[in-house]
Amino acid sequence: IDIVTGQVEGYNSFAAISAHVTGYARSLLWRLISNVPSGHLFYCDTDSLIVDAVGTNALKALIHEKQLGALHLEKQSDTLTIYNAKDYVFANKRKIKGVRTTAKRIDEHTFGQWQQRSLKRVLWNEQPDNCQWKWVEKTLQAGYKKGTVDDYGVVHPLVLDETV
């Protein structure tokens, strides 16, 4: 008999596996970043780097278009505008986490879009036969909080106080 109180990990799950995969991915990303000369890496995310021609050349030995798990050149662009983490314009297309490309722009920082309701909400409403949608408005956060941006647009990392 299993007695469950509060939230517990799934029966067949093992958190150490996902923790190892995540740790390995972060370590690999850091090694890739370390290969790019200073000033030639403009953005990185969980699975991507945005670099210039010098950065691409520094990673050239690791780029294999068809090899599974290797780097590949996804897109090229002459311009890049970074507004915030997971919010940028690359190759004339704006990419914002959580905002569809079909979203309606309400103002400079707010987008509206239809979002399908979760299964939990549908069951709560006791209408499991209906596909339910709701209109949501998402407001982007102003200001960059993962570092200090200087007058030239260069981000300097936050430094933790060693005395803490």
N, C-alpha and C positions, 0 to 999 in steps of 0.2 A: 504494500500500500504506500503510495506517494502522497504526502501531505504538502500542499503548496501554499505558502503564505507570501503575499507580495509578489514582486517580479523575480523570476528565476530564469536561468539560461535554458535554452531548448534542450530537450531530452538527448538528442544525438549530436549536439554541437560541442565544439572544443575551441574555446577562444584563443588558445595558443597558436593555432594554425593561421587564423586571420591576422593575429598580431604579428606573426613572423612574416607573412606575405607583405603586410603594410610596412613593416620595418625594412624589409629587403628593398621594396620599391623606393622608399625614401632614401635609403643608402645609395641606390643606383642613381637616382635623380641628383643627389649631391655630387656623386662622382662625375656625372655628365656636366653639371654646372661648373665644377672645378676645372674641366677641360677647356672651357670657353674663356678666352682672354678678357680681362676686366674692360668694361665699357661696351661689350659686344653682345651681352645677354640683356634683353629688354623685358622679358616676362616669362614666368614659369608657372605651371599648374601641375596637378596631380600626374598628368600623362603627357605633358608637352612643354616645349621650350620655344620661345620666339627669339631668334638670333638674327644678326645681319650676315653678310657674306663671309666676314672673317670668322664669325662663330660657326657658320656652316662648314667652313673649311677645317676648323679645329676638330669638328665631330665627323669629318668625312670618312674616316676608317670604320666608324660604327654605323654608318648608314648603309642599309641593304634593303632595297625596295620590297623584296619578296620574302625575306627571311622572317619567320614568325618570332616576335619578341624583339626584333632589331629596330633601330631608328629608321624612319623614312621621312622624306620631304613631303609634307602634306600640302602646303600652299606657299605661294610667294606673293609679296605685296611691296609696293613702293612706299606705302604709308601705313602707319600704326598710331592709333590714338588710344591711350589707356586712361580710363576714367577711375577705375577702382579694381580691386580684386574681382575676377570673374565678370568684368564689365569693360569691354574694349571694342574697337572697330579695327578689323583686319581685312584687307582685300575688299574694302568698301562694304563690309557686312558687320553689323553690330551684333555682338554676342553678349548676352546678359544671363547669368545663371537664374533659372526660375521664371524667365520671361520668354514666351514663345515669339518667334519671328512674326507671327500673325497678330500679336497683341496690338491693341489700340493705344496710341500715345495720347495721354490725357493732358499732361504738361511736361516740363523738362525732366522731372524726376519720377513721374507716376505713369504706370502702364496698366491697362485693364485687359482682362482675358477671361474666357470661359474655362472653368476647371471642373472636371468630373468629380463628383462626390465620392468619398471613400466607401468601401463595402460596409464598414462599421456604421457610417452615417445612414446608408441606404437601409440596412437592417433595423437600425434604431427607429427610422421613420415607418417601418413595417410595410415597405413597398419594394420588395426584392425583384419584382418583375419590371421595374422602371429603370431606365438609365437616367440618372439625375445629374444635372449640371448647375453650377452657380457662378455668378459673375464676381470676380475678385479683382481688387485693385492692389497693385504692388508698388510701393514707394521705395525708390533706391536711397540708400544711406549716403549722405554727403560726407566727405572727408576720408582720408586714408588713415587707418589705425594700426597698420602692421609695421610702421616705421615712420621716420621723419622725412618729409619731402623738402628739399632745399629750394632756393630761388631758381635753380637751373632744371628742376624736375627730377633730380637724382634722389633716390630713396636711400636713406641711411638706416640701418637696422636698429631696433630698440636694443639697449644694453641693460641687462639685469644687474642690479646692485649685488655685488659679491658678498656684502656684509649680511645679507638677509639669511 
